[in-house]
């Protein structure tokens, strides 16, 4: 139930972030739902295909489709309030990557993969729904910019494997790692911390 709760919360967060992007692009109702759907399940679908877990999770459990539909309705009904909160998209996206990183790691552990591959699966789960969302909405995905995004997922995933070596309950390690991912992302944006650029500034 703990892991399902994390998965559902991540689905809600990413679905709402998809709705906010779609409404910003002034898509119709069908477009809003599609963007919300691919944002919420895109990373998990790729993850499940990579580990051979088919049919993918959302096809086997209708709770995901219902959750996304409910999230879309909620975001549309309260769109004015969400727009008023200028950082809504950033917050929902950040919460989503924190939750989904650990969902992906758990899937990797269930598949008996080594820690490095589990972290990779967690990062894919967290980031690629947003990649698909941004590409469909004609934006450069955040993961391909200098922002600390995938790096936060990697560091949070690595911290999980350090924490589970401690004499604490696994659920606490999961929760702490989620907070670490979210905290790194928030601090990076707050203090404008970014990855170094490989391009020289043009002179002139």
N, C-alpha and C positions, 0 to 999 in steps of 0.2 A: 504493500500500500504506500509506503514511503517513496519508493522509486516511481510508482505510477503518479503520485501527487506531483513530484518534480516534473515529470514528463508533461502532465496536463497543464501545469503552470507555465512551462516553457512554450507550449502550444498556444496558450492564450496570449502571452507576451508577444510572440512573433506574429501571430495573426493580427493583433491590433497594430503592430508596427507596419505590417503590410497594408492594412486599411488606410493608415495615415499617409503613407507614400502614394497609394492609389488615388486617394481623394485629393491630394496635393496636385496630382497630374490630371485631375478632373475626369477620371474614367467613369464609365457607366456602372450600374449595380453589378452586372455580371463580371466586369473587369475588376471591380473592387474585391469580389469574392475570390476570383482566380488568383489575384496577387496575394491576398491573405492566405489562401490555401498553399500556394507554392512556397511562400515564406515560412509557413509553419511546418511543412512536411518535407520540403526539398532536401535539406541536409540529412534528415533521417532516412529518406528514401535512398539517397546515394550511399549512406552508411550500410544499410541493410543489403543493398545490392553487392557491395564490396565484400561482405562477409558471407554472402550466399544465403541470407535470411529472407527467403521469399515464400509466399507473397509478403510484401513489405508490411510493416506494423499497422499502418493506417488502413490497409485493405482488410485486415483481420479483425480490427476492433473499431466499430462504428463510432465509439465514443470520441475519437479524434475529429471526425467530420462534424459531429454534433457540437463539439467544443469550438471548432473554428466558426461554424455557422452562428453560434451564440455570441462569439467574440465580435464577429462582423456586425451583427445586429446592435450589440452594445456600443461599439465604436461609432456607428452611424447615428444612433439615437443621441449620443453624447458628444458628437463631433465638435460642436461649438465650444464646449468646455475643454475638450482635448486640444483644440486649436489654440485656446486661450493659454493653455500651459505650453509655452513655446518649446520646452524641452521634452515633451511627451514622447516623441519618436525616439530620441536618444535614450531616454530612460527605459522604455519598453524593449528596445533593441539590446541594451546593456543587460537587463535582467534576463532576456532570452538567451544570450550567449553564455551567461553564467550557469543557468539551469541546464541547457542542452549540452554543454561541455561534459558535465557529469553523467548525463543520460548516455552519451556516446561512450564514455569510459566504461560504464556499467555493461553496455552491450559488448564491448571488447573483452571484458573480464568473463562474461558468460561464454564467449567464443574461445576462451582460454588463450588469448593473445598475450604477447609480451607487453610490458608497460609502455614502451615507446610506441607500439602500434595502437594501444588503447588511447594514448594521448592524441595520436593522429586522428583516430576515429572521433574522439571528442571534439577536436577542432573542426573536422569536416561537418559533424552534426550541427555545431554551433554556427558555423560561418556560411555554409553554402546555400541555405535557404535565403539569406540576405543577398548573396551573390546573384541568384536567379531573379530575385525581386528587383534588384537594381538594374540588371541587364534588360529585363522586360520593360522597365520604366525609363530606359535610355539614360541611365546614370552610371558613372564609373563606380564599381563596388568598393565599399569602404576597405575591404580586405586588401585591395590593390593600391591603396594610398599609403601615406607615411604614418597614418594614425596607428596607435597601439590598439589592435583589435584581435587578430589571431594570436598575437604574442601573449595577450592576457589569458587566452584559453590555454595556451601551451604552459605558461607559468602556473596557472591554477591547476591544470592536470598533473603537472610534476609535483606540486605541493600535496596533492591527494595521496600519491604513492609514498611520500615522506610521512604524511600524517598517519596512514594506516599501519605504519611500523610502531607507532606509539601505543601505549596501553589505554586506548580510548575506544568507545563504541564506534562502529563503522559509520553510522548515521551522522555522528558529529564530524567525522572526517569529510563526509560528503558535504554537509552544510558549510563547514569552514572553507572548503575549496571553492564552493559557489560564491561565498562572500569575497574570497581572494580575487576571483576573476572579475567580479563586479567592481571591487575596490580598485584594482589596477586600472581598469578602464576609466573609472570616474576620476581617479587621480591624474591619469595621463591627459585627459581632456582639461581638467581644472588647471593644471600647471603647464599645459601645452608641451607635454613630453611626446616626442615623435622619434621614429626610427631615422637614422642618418640617411641623407640623400646620396645617391650615387652620381648625381649630376652636378656639375659645377655651375655656379651662378654666372649668367652671361654678363660680360663686361660691357659698359657703354652707358 
